[in-house]
Amino acid sequence: MQRAGGAAGSALGALMGLGVSKQHIPEYEEQVRAGRFLLIAHGHASEVECARVALECGGVGELTVHSGGFT
């Protein structure tokens, strides 16, 4: 299990390159280590908005939209 936690930590550290703000990464790492899911939807603003609406309608526990990272 320790190896999985380390892999999760390094993978989540790469989220900064996707535009995820540094302040959110420790919380995401903690949630993944606790067995929860992290979903990343990447696309144009209208596609991200569509994903946001679908997730909210589905009763997602927490939803944060980050922007930036890619050019």
C-alpha positions in Angstrom: 0.0 0.0 0.0 2.8 2.4 0.7 3.9 2.3 -2.9 0.4 3.2 -4.1 0.3 6.2 -1.8 3.7 7.4 -3.2 2.5 7.0 -6.7 -0.7 8.9 -6.0 1.3 11.7 -4.4 3.6 12.1 -7.4 0.7 11.8 -9.8 -1.3 14.4 -8.0 1.8 16.7 -7.8 1.6 16.8 -11.6 -1.8 18.4 -11.3 -0.2 21.8 -11.1 0.7 21.4 -14.8 -3.0 21.0 -15.5 -3.8 24.3 -13.9 -4.8 23.0 -10.5 -3.9 25.6 -7.8 -1.2 24.5 -5.4 -3.5 25.1 -2.4 -5.9 22.3 -3.5 -3.4 19.6 -4.1 -2.8 18.5 -0.4 -6.6 18.0 0.0 -6.8 16.0 -3.2 -3.9 13.8 -2.1 -5.6 13.2 1.2 -8.9 12.3 -0.4 -7.3 9.9 -2.9 -5.3 8.1 -0.2 -8.6 7.7 1.7 -10.1 5.8 -1.3 -12.1 8.6 -2.8 -12.1 9.4 -6.5 -10.6 12.4 -8.4 -12.2 13.2 -11.7 -10.5 15.5 -14.2 -12.5 16.9 -17.1 -10.4 18.8 -19.6 -11.8 20.7 -22.6 -13.1 24.0 -23.9 -15.0 26.1 -21.5 -18.4 25.0 -22.8 -17.3 21.3 -22.4 -16.1 21.8 -18.9 -19.3 23.6 -18.1 -21.3 20.7 -19.4 -19.3 18.3 -17.3 -19.8 20.6 -14.2 -23.6 20.6 -14.7 -23.8 16.8 -15.2 -21.7 16.2 -12.0 -23.8 18.6 -10.0 -27.0 17.0 -11.1 -25.5 13.6 -10.2 -24.9 14.8 -6.6 -21.1 15.0 -6.6 -19.7 15.6 -3.1 -17.3 18.4 -4.0 -16.7 20.2 -7.3 -14.0 22.7 -8.1 -13.3 24.1 -11.5 -9.7 25.1 -12.2 -8.5 26.9 -15.3 -5.1 27.3 -17.0 -2.2 25.1 -17.4 -2.5 24.4 -21.1 -2.0 26.8 -24.0 
